[in-house]
Amino acid sequence: MMYRVYYISLINLRKILQSKCLYFSCA
């Protein structure tokens, strides 16, 4: 069951990084 939690947290981390990239307008 731990792999699912890890996978979900990985997706959330990517979303946060992408939104930060948009916020700071990095290409």
C-alpha positions, 0 to 999 in steps of 0.5 A, spaced: 500 500 500 505 504 501 507 505 493 500 508 492 502 513 497 508 514 494 506 515 487 500 520 489 505 524 493 510 524 487 504 527 482 502 532 487 510 534 487 510 535 480 503 539 480 506 544 485 513 544 481 509 546 475 505 551 478 511 554 481 514 554 474 508 558 471 508 563 477 515 565 476 514 564 468 520 559 467 521 556 460 
